[in-house]
């Protein structure tokens, strides 16, 4: 898999979606981040759900970008 080099200011996420993506990332980082603060089963489920939602969203963005490329 080849990684593309992007400008630091360039974001894959459109500005209107940034808040929801940040929320998904916060839920994931709370459980698996370097200084994770949560370890309850409910927090783990929430993080797993957020990871699934984020994954689906990123696949959707990828498909949209391929169609417009």
Backbone atoms as SQL, in Angstrom:
CREATE TABLE atoms (id INTEGER PRIMARY KEY, chain TEXT, resi INTEGER, resn TEXT, atom TEXT, x REAL, y REAL, z REAL);
INSERT INTO atoms VALUES
  (1, 'A', 1, 'UNK', 'N', 0.841, -1.167, 0.000),
  (2, 'A', 1, 'UNK', 'CA', 0.000, 0.000, 0.000),
  (3, 'A', 1, 'UNK', 'C', 0.892, 1.237, 0.000),
  (4, 'A', 2, 'UNK', 'N', 0.615, 2.150, -0.881),
  (5, 'A', 2, 'UNK', 'CA', 1.429, 3.348, -1.027),
  (6, 'A', 2, 'UNK', 'C', 0.736, 4.525, -0.362),
  (7, 'A', 3, 'UNK', 'N', 1.446, 5.199, 0.514),
  (8, 'A', 3, 'UNK', 'CA', 0.886, 6.375, 1.184),
  (9, 'A', 3, 'UNK', 'C', 1.146, 7.601, 0.328),
  (10, 'A', 4, 'UNK', 'N', 0.147, 8.451, 0.235),
  (11, 'A', 4, 'UNK', 'CA', 0.320, 9.696, -0.496),
  (12, 'A', 4, 'UNK', 'C', 0.784, 10.771, 0.487),
  (13, 'A', 5, 'UNK', 'N', 1.679, 11.622, 0.027),
  (14, 'A', 5, 'UNK', 'CA', 2.151, 12.732, 0.838),
  (15, 'A', 5, 'UNK', 'C', 1.199, 13.905, 0.622),
  (16, 'A', 6, 'UNK', 'N', 0.674, 14.436, 1.702),
  (17, 'A', 6, 'UNK', 'CA', -0.289, 15.538, 1.607),
  (18, 'A', 6, 'UNK', 'C', 0.255, 16.758, 2.329),
  (19, 'A', 7, 'UNK', 'N', -0.241, 17.883, 1.910),
  (20, 'A', 7, 'UNK', 'CA', 0.076, 19.116, 2.610),
  (21, 'A', 7, 'UNK', 'C', -0.516, 19.024, 4.021),
  (22, 'A', 8, 'UNK', 'N', 0.177, 19.520, 5.052),
  (23, 'A', 8, 'UNK', 'CA', -0.370, 19.463, 6.404),
  (24, 'A', 8, 'UNK', 'C', -1.730, 20.160, 6.518),
  (25, 'A', 9, 'UNK', 'N', -1.936, 21.201, 5.730),
  (26, 'A', 9, 'UNK', 'CA', -3.190, 21.933, 5.819),
  (27, 'A', 9, 'UNK', 'C', -4.309, 21.256, 5.030),
  (28, 'A', 10, 'UNK', 'N', -3.961, 20.321, 4.152),
  (29, 'A', 10, 'UNK', 'CA', -4.971, 19.631, 3.358),
  (30, 'A', 10, 'UNK', 'C', -5.616, 18.538, 4.208),
  (31, 'A', 11, 'UNK', 'N', -6.935, 18.534, 4.240),
  (32, 'A', 11, 'UNK', 'CA', -7.655, 17.546, 5.031),
  (33, 'A', 11, 'UNK', 'C', -8.496, 16.681, 4.116),
  (34, 'A', 12, 'UNK', 'N', -8.527, 15.404, 4.412),
  (35, 'A', 12, 'UNK', 'CA', -9.400, 14.504, 3.671),
  (36, 'A', 12, 'UNK', 'C', -10.859, 14.736, 4.055),
  (37, 'A', 13, 'UNK', 'N', -11.067, 15.237, 5.257),
  (38, 'A', 13, 'UNK', 'CA', -12.418, 15.404, 5.793),
  (39, 'A', 13, 'UNK', 'C', -12.932, 16.806, 5.471),
  (40, 'A', 14, 'UNK', 'N', -14.090, 16.878, 4.817),
  (41, 'A', 14, 'UNK', 'CA', -14.676, 18.193, 4.542),
  (42, 'A', 14, 'UNK', 'C', -14.996, 18.922, 5.854),
  (43, 'A', 15, 'UNK', 'N', -14.901, 20.245, 5.854),
  (44, 'A', 15, 'UNK', 'CA', -15.133, 21.019, 7.080),
  (45, 'A', 15, 'UNK', 'C', -16.479, 20.732, 7.744),
  (46, 'A', 16, 'UNK', 'N', -17.506, 20.489, 6.961),
  (47, 'A', 16, 'UNK', 'CA', -18.829, 20.256, 7.535),
  (48, 'A', 16, 'UNK', 'C', -18.912, 18.920, 8.286),
  (49, 'A', 17, 'UNK', 'N', -17.976, 18.009, 8.050),
  (50, 'A', 17, 'UNK', 'CA', -17.970, 16.704, 8.715),
  (51, 'A', 17, 'UNK', 'C', -16.956, 16.628, 9.850),
  (52, 'A', 18, 'UNK', 'N', -16.152, 17.648, 10.014),
  (53, 'A', 18, 'UNK', 'CA', -15.037, 17.608, 10.960),
  (54, 'A', 18, 'UNK', 'C', -15.476, 17.325, 12.395),
  (55, 'A', 19, 'UNK', 'N', -16.579, 17.925, 12.839),
  (56, 'A', 19, 'UNK', 'CA', -17.015, 17.745, 14.234),
  (57, 'A', 19, 'UNK', 'C', -17.348, 16.287, 14.528),
  (58, 'A', 20, 'UNK', 'N', -18.059, 15.634, 13.629),
  (59, 'A', 20, 'UNK', 'CA', -18.436, 14.237, 13.876),
  (60, 'A', 20, 'UNK', 'C', -17.209, 13.328, 13.812),
  (61, 'A', 21, 'UNK', 'N', -16.291, 13.597, 12.915),
  (62, 'A', 21, 'UNK', 'CA', -15.067, 12.801, 12.834),
  (63, 'A', 21, 'UNK', 'C', -14.234, 13.001, 14.105),
  (64, 'A', 22, 'UNK', 'N', -14.147, 14.224, 14.582),
  (65, 'A', 22, 'UNK', 'CA', -13.422, 14.483, 15.831),
  (66, 'A', 22, 'UNK', 'C', -14.055, 13.741, 17.008),
  (67, 'A', 23, 'UNK', 'N', -15.377, 13.654, 17.037),
  (68, 'A', 23, 'UNK', 'CA', -16.068, 12.925, 18.102),
  (69, 'A', 23, 'UNK', 'C', -15.740, 11.431, 18.032),
  (70, 'A', 24, 'UNK', 'N', -15.773, 10.860, 16.826),
  (71, 'A', 24, 'UNK', 'CA', -15.410, 9.445, 16.692),
  (72, 'A', 24, 'UNK', 'C', -13.989, 9.213, 17.187),
  (73, 'A', 25, 'UNK', 'N', -13.074, 10.086, 16.764),
  (74, 'A', 25, 'UNK', 'CA', -11.673, 9.931, 17.172),
  (75, 'A', 25, 'UNK', 'C', -11.516, 10.068, 18.681),
  (76, 'A', 26, 'UNK', 'N', -12.235, 10.987, 19.291),
  (77, 'A', 26, 'UNK', 'CA', -12.159, 11.171, 20.748),
  (78, 'A', 26, 'UNK', 'C', -12.636, 9.917, 21.476),
  (79, 'A', 27, 'UNK', 'N', -13.711, 9.296, 20.985),
  (80, 'A', 27, 'UNK', 'CA', -14.217, 8.075, 21.628),
  (81, 'A', 27, 'UNK', 'C', -13.220, 6.933, 21.505),
  (82, 'A', 28, 'UNK', 'N', -12.531, 6.866, 20.377),
  (83, 'A', 28, 'UNK', 'CA', -11.536, 5.813, 20.177),
  (84, 'A', 28, 'UNK', 'C', -10.317, 6.064, 21.060),
  (85, 'A', 29, 'UNK', 'N', -9.815, 7.292, 21.052),
  (86, 'A', 29, 'UNK', 'CA', -8.613, 7.630, 21.814),
  (87, 'A', 29, 'UNK', 'C', -8.829, 7.485, 23.319),
  (88, 'A', 30, 'UNK', 'N', -10.045, 7.716, 23.793),
  (89, 'A', 30, 'UNK', 'CA', -10.329, 7.575, 25.223),
  (90, 'A', 30, 'UNK', 'C', -10.064, 6.151, 25.708),
  (91, 'A', 31, 'UNK', 'N', -10.164, 5.180, 24.809),
  (92, 'A', 31, 'UNK', 'CA', -9.972, 3.779, 25.187),
  (93, 'A', 31, 'UNK', 'C', -8.598, 3.252, 24.786),
  (94, 'A', 32, 'UNK', 'N', -8.120, 3.629, 23.608),
  (95, 'A', 32, 'UNK', 'CA', -6.878, 3.028, 23.104),
  (96, 'A', 32, 'UNK', 'C', -5.722, 4.016, 22.970),
  (97, 'A', 33, 'UNK', 'N', -5.918, 5.264, 23.340),
  (98, 'A', 33, 'UNK', 'CA', -4.865, 6.266, 23.226),
  (99, 'A', 33, 'UNK', 'C', -3.743, 6.027, 24.225),
  (100, 'A', 34, 'UNK', 'N', -2.657, 6.755, 24.041),
  (101, 'A', 34, 'UNK', 'CA', -1.491, 6.622, 24.903),
  (102, 'A', 34, 'UNK', 'C', -1.790, 6.838, 26.372),
  (103, 'A', 35, 'UNK', 'N', -2.657, 7.780, 26.690),
  (104, 'A', 35, 'UNK', 'CA', -3.047, 8.012, 28.084),
  (105, 'A', 35, 'UNK', 'C', -4.553, 7.771, 28.234),
  (106, 'A', 36, 'UNK', 'N', -4.976, 6.584, 27.806),
  (107, 'A', 36, 'UNK', 'CA', -6.395, 6.213, 27.812),
  (108, 'A', 36, 'UNK', 'C', -6.990, 6.373, 29.213),
  (109, 'A', 37, 'UNK', 'N', -8.168, 6.969, 29.265),
  (110, 'A', 37, 'UNK', 'CA', -8.833, 7.229, 30.535),
  (111, 'A', 37, 'UNK', 'C', -9.987, 6.278, 30.800),
  (112, 'A', 38, 'UNK', 'N', -10.396, 5.547, 29.795),
  (113, 'A', 38, 'UNK', 'CA', -11.548, 4.650, 29.908),
  (114, 'A', 38, 'UNK', 'C', -11.110, 3.210, 29.700),
  (115, 'A', 39, 'UNK', 'N', -11.708, 2.297, 30.465),
  (116, 'A', 39, 'UNK', 'CA', -11.435, 0.873, 30.231),
  (117, 'A', 39, 'UNK', 'C', -12.640, 0.002, 30.545),
  (118, 'A', 40, 'UNK', 'N', -13.795, 0.614, 30.718),
  (119, 'A', 40, 'UNK', 'CA', -15.002, -0.155, 31.006),
  (120, 'A', 40, 'UNK', 'C', -15.486, -0.863, 29.746),
  (121, 'A', 41, 'UNK', 'N', -16.259, -1.929, 29.908),
  (122, 'A', 41, 'UNK', 'CA', -16.816, -2.606, 28.733),
  (123, 'A', 41, 'UNK', 'C', -17.650, -1.662, 27.861),
  (124, 'A', 42, 'UNK', 'N', -18.415, -0.772, 28.484),
  (125, 'A', 42, 'UNK', 'CA', -19.237, 0.166, 27.707),
  (126, 'A', 42, 'UNK', 'C', -18.362, 1.120, 26.894),
  (127, 'A', 43, 'UNK', 'N', -17.274, 1.601, 27.480),
  (128, 'A', 43, 'UNK', 'CA', -16.357, 2.487, 26.755),
  (129, 'A', 43, 'UNK', 'C', -15.721, 1.750, 25.581),
  (130, 'A', 44, 'UNK', 'N', -15.383, 0.488, 25.787),
  (131, 'A', 44, 'UNK', 'CA', -14.800, -0.313, 24.701),
  (132, 'A', 44, 'UNK', 'C', -15.811, -0.518, 23.579),
  (133, 'A', 45, 'UNK', 'N', -17.064, -0.787, 23.937),
  (134, 'A', 45, 'UNK', 'CA', -18.109, -0.938, 22.908),
  (135, 'A', 45, 'UNK', 'C', -18.295, 0.362, 22.145),
  (136, 'A', 46, 'UNK', 'N', -18.324, 1.473, 22.869),
  (137, 'A', 46, 'UNK', 'CA', -18.489, 2.782, 22.237),
  (138, 'A', 46, 'UNK', 'C', -17.332, 3.073, 21.286),
  (139, 'A', 47, 'UNK', 'N', -16.119, 2.755, 21.713),
  (140, 'A', 47, 'UNK', 'CA', -14.957, 2.968, 20.852),
  (141, 'A', 47, 'UNK', 'C', -15.019, 2.072, 19.618),
  (142, 'A', 48, 'UNK', 'N', -15.459, 0.839, 19.795),
  (143, 'A', 48, 'UNK', 'CA', -15.574, -0.077, 18.656),
  (144, 'A', 48, 'UNK', 'C', -16.624, 0.427, 17.667),
  (145, 'A', 49, 'UNK', 'N', -17.752, 0.922, 18.185),
  (146, 'A', 49, 'UNK', 'CA', -18.788, 1.479, 17.309),
  (147, 'A', 49, 'UNK', 'C', -18.265, 2.698, 16.563),
  (148, 'A', 50, 'UNK', 'N', -17.534, 3.557, 17.272),
  (149, 'A', 50, 'UNK', 'CA', -16.961, 4.744, 16.633),
  (150, 'A', 50, 'UNK', 'C', -15.976, 4.345, 15.544),
  (151, 'A', 51, 'UNK', 'N', -15.178, 3.312, 15.806),
  (152, 'A', 51, 'UNK', 'CA', -14.213, 2.840, 14.805),
  (153, 'A', 51, 'UNK', 'C', -14.934, 2.315, 13.566),
  (154, 'A', 52, 'UNK', 'N', -16.035, 1.596, 13.770),
  (155, 'A', 52, 'UNK', 'CA', -16.807, 1.095, 12.628),
  (156, 'A', 52, 'UNK', 'C', -17.399, 2.243, 11.824),
  (157, 'A', 53, 'UNK', 'N', -17.960, 3.242, 12.530),
  (158, 'A', 53, 'UNK', 'CA', -18.550, 4.394, 11.850),
  (159, 'A', 53, 'UNK', 'C', -17.493, 5.173, 11.079),
  (160, 'A', 54, 'UNK', 'N', -16.341, 5.367, 11.707),
  (161, 'A', 54, 'UNK', 'CA', -15.250, 6.086, 11.052),
  (162, 'A', 54, 'UNK', 'C', -14.758, 5.320, 9.827),
  (163, 'A', 55, 'UNK', 'N', -14.628, 4.017, 9.954),
  (164, 'A', 55, 'UNK', 'CA', -14.194, 3.198, 8.827),
  (165, 'A', 55, 'UNK', 'C', -15.171, 3.312, 7.660),
  (166, 'A', 56, 'UNK', 'N', -16.460, 3.194, 7.941),
  (167, 'A', 56, 'UNK', 'CA', -17.465, 3.302, 6.880),
  (168, 'A', 56, 'UNK', 'C', -17.414, 4.675, 6.226),
  (169, 'A', 57, 'UNK', 'N', -17.247, 5.714, 7.038),
  (170, 'A', 57, 'UNK', 'CA', -17.172, 7.082, 6.516),
  (171, 'A', 57, 'UNK', 'C', -15.956, 7.244, 5.598),
  (172, 'A', 58, 'UNK', 'N', -14.809, 6.726, 6.025),
  (173, 'A', 58, 'UNK', 'CA', -13.598, 6.848, 5.215),
  (174, 'A', 58, 'UNK', 'C', -13.720, 6.078, 3.907),
  (175, 'A', 59, 'UNK', 'N', -14.358, 4.910, 3.921),
  (176, 'A', 59, 'UNK', 'CA', -14.593, 4.176, 2.678),
  (177, 'A', 59, 'UNK', 'C', -15.500, 4.971, 1.752),
  (178, 'A', 60, 'UNK', 'N', -16.511, 5.641, 2.335),
  (179, 'A', 60, 'UNK', 'CA', -17.406, 6.458, 1.521),
  (180, 'A', 60, 'UNK', 'C', -16.634, 7.616, 0.878),
  (181, 'A', 61, 'UNK', 'N', -15.785, 8.280, 1.664),
  (182, 'A', 61, 'UNK', 'CA', -14.965, 9.371, 1.117),
  (183, 'A', 61, 'UNK', 'C', -14.070, 8.858, -0.003),
  (184, 'A', 62, 'UNK', 'N', -13.483, 7.698, 0.212),
  (185, 'A', 62, 'UNK', 'CA', -12.601, 7.108, -0.801),
  (186, 'A', 62, 'UNK', 'C', -13.370, 6.853, -2.093),
  (187, 'A', 63, 'UNK', 'N', -14.556, 6.311, -1.974),
  (188, 'A', 63, 'UNK', 'CA', -15.363, 6.024, -3.164),
  (189, 'A', 63, 'UNK', 'C', -15.739, 7.320, -3.883),
  (190, 'A', 64, 'UNK', 'N', -16.103, 8.345, -3.124),
  (191, 'A', 64, 'UNK', 'CA', -16.445, 9.631, -3.733),
  (192, 'A', 64, 'UNK', 'C', -15.253, 10.236, -4.455),
  (193, 'A', 65, 'UNK', 'N', -14.092, 10.163, -3.850),
  (194, 'A', 65, 'UNK', 'CA', -12.885, 10.730, -4.468),
  (195, 'A', 65, 'UNK', 'C', -12.500, 9.970, -5.727),
  (196, 'A', 66, 'UNK', 'N', -12.701, 8.657, -5.728),
  (197, 'A', 66, 'UNK', 'CA', -12.375, 7.874, -6.925),
  (198, 'A', 66, 'UNK', 'C', -13.313, 8.229, -8.074),
  (199, 'A', 67, 'UNK', 'N', -14.576, 8.497, -7.756),
  (200, 'A', 67, 'UNK', 'CA', -15.529, 8.841, -8.805),
  (201, 'A', 67, 'UNK', 'C', -15.239, 10.217, -9.398),
  (202, 'A', 68, 'UNK', 'N', -14.705, 11.116, -8.566),
  (203, 'A', 68, 'UNK', 'CA', -14.441, 12.477, -9.039),
  (204, 'A', 68, 'UNK', 'C', -13.025, 12.640, -9.572),
  (205, 'A', 69, 'UNK', 'N', -12.194, 11.619, -9.426),
  (206, 'A', 69, 'UNK', 'CA', -10.806, 11.719, -9.889),
  (207, 'A', 69, 'UNK', 'C', -10.688, 11.503, -11.380);
